[in-house]
Amino acid sequence: MTPIDKAIKAIGSQKKLADALGVSPQFINQIKRRGGELTTDKVTPEQWVKVTGLSVKELFPQFAKLI
């Protein structure tokens, strides 16, 4: 399961996630299409964590060794 899939599952739907983050559903869909790794271009890691309730390690596994 990719980080975006985990985030969507935690909140219930792509639309709910987009609304909670203040981005468009298309932004969420674009992340899914690009492999599911979360971006910090429009949303900070702190926002992803706060909205989903998931850990930084779950959402950003590529940085887990740095944390």
Number of C-alpha atoms within 10 A of each C-alpha: 6 16 21 24 18 16 22 18 13 14 16 12 14 20 17 13 23 18 12 15 18 12 14 14 15 12 13 21 15 12 16 16 10 9 11 18 17 23 15 11 7 11 13 13 16 11 15 23 17 14 14 19 13 15 14 18 15 16 25 18 16 12 11 11 7 7 7
